[in-house]
Amino acid sequence: MNMTHYMELLAVNQPWNLIIFMAIPVILAETLAITELYLLFTRKFEGAVYYLNKFSGIAVGIYFIGIIIYLITNAVIPITKAGEWRTIIDIVAVGTYLIAGLPLIWIALQELNLVNRTLDQVAKLKVHAICVAIFLVFGHIAMIAGMMDPGLLGYQSQSGGHASMSSDTHEYCDHSAHEKHMMEHQMKNREHMEHHKH
C-alpha cells in the first residue's frame, strides 16, 4: 500500500515522530478540551483546573507554531518544489493537519492577552470551545485522509526515489527462476569446457 506523506511522517523515526507530531499536541489539546468543559459547567475561574487549562492553551499554541514552521520548511516547500504530492489525498492530509493548529495558536494568543482583551472569562471560554471544535474537525480530517491510500486516485510509488522515505524500496525477484537461470548458466559452462577438452 502507498502512504501519504502524513502517514510516512508518523511511521518513520519510531517512536519519536509519533510522539512529536501526534501524541504531544493531541494530549495538550484533549487536556484543554476536558478542562474547558469543567470550567464552562462550574464557572470556577481559579484553582488547579483553571491554571491547567490556561497552561495547556498557551503550551499547545506555541507548540503548534513550532510544528507548522518545521513542516512548512522541511516538508511542504520541498515536496511542492519537487512536485511530489501524492494526489489530492496527500495535500488534504498535510494541509488540514497544519490548519488544525491555527485555532490552537489563537487560544494561546488569547491566553497571552494579545487578542480578545475586552472579553470576559465566559466569552473567552466560548472562544476556546469554538477553537477546540475547529481543531478536532480539521485534526480528524487530517487523520482520515492521512490513513488513505493515495493509490486510490492513481498514485504510483517511485522505488528508490525521493518521493518515498521508506527504506524498504528494493525490488523483489523470483528466487526459483533465478536459481534455474544460474543452473542453466553452469551447465553451459561445463559443456563449453568439455567441448574444448575434446
Secondary structure as the mmCIF struct_conf table of DSSP 4:
data_model
#
loop_
_struct_conf.conf_type_id
_struct_conf.id
_struct_conf.beg_label_comp_id
_struct_conf.beg_label_asym_id
_struct_conf.beg_label_seq_id
_struct_conf.end_label_comp_id
_struct_conf.end_label_asym_id
_struct_conf.end_label_seq_id
HELX_RH_AL_P HELX_RH_AL_P1 HIS A 5 ALA A 11
BEND BEND1 VAL A 12 ASN A 13
TURN_TY1_P TURN_TY1_P1 GLN A 14 PRO A 15
HELX_RH_AL_P HELX_RH_AL_P2 TRP A 16 LEU A 18
HELX_RH_PI_P HELX_RH_PI_P1 ILE A 19 ALA A 23
HELX_RH_AL_P HELX_RH_AL_P3 ILE A 24 THR A 42
BEND BEND2 GLU A 46 GLU A 46
HELX_RH_AL_P HELX_RH_AL_P4 GLY A 47 LEU A 71
HELX_RH_PI_P HELX_RH_PI_P2 ILE A 72 VAL A 76
HELX_RH_AL_P HELX_RH_AL_P5 ILE A 77 ALA A 82
TURN_TY1_P TURN_TY1_P2 GLY A 83 GLY A 83
HELX_RH_AL_P HELX_RH_AL_P6 THR A 87 GLU A 111
TURN_TY1_P TURN_TY1_P3 LEU A 112 ASN A 113
BEND BEND3 LEU A 114 VAL A 115
TURN_TY1_P TURN_TY1_P4 ARG A 117 THR A 118
HELX_RH_AL_P HELX_RH_AL_P7 GLN A 121 MET A 147
BEND BEND4 MET A 148 MET A 148
HELX_RH_3T_P HELX_RH_3T_P1 PRO A 150 LEU A 153
TURN_TY1_P TURN_TY1_P5 GLY A 154 GLY A 154
TURN_TY1_P TURN_TY1_P6 SER A 159 GLY A 160
BEND BEND5 GLY A 161 GLY A 161
TURN_TY1_P TURN_TY1_P7 HIS A 162 ALA A 163
BEND BEND6 SER A 167 SER A 167
HELX_LH_PP_P HELX_LH_PP_P1 HIS A 170 TYR A 172
HELX_RH_AL_P HELX_RH_AL_P8 HIS A 175 LYS A 197
#
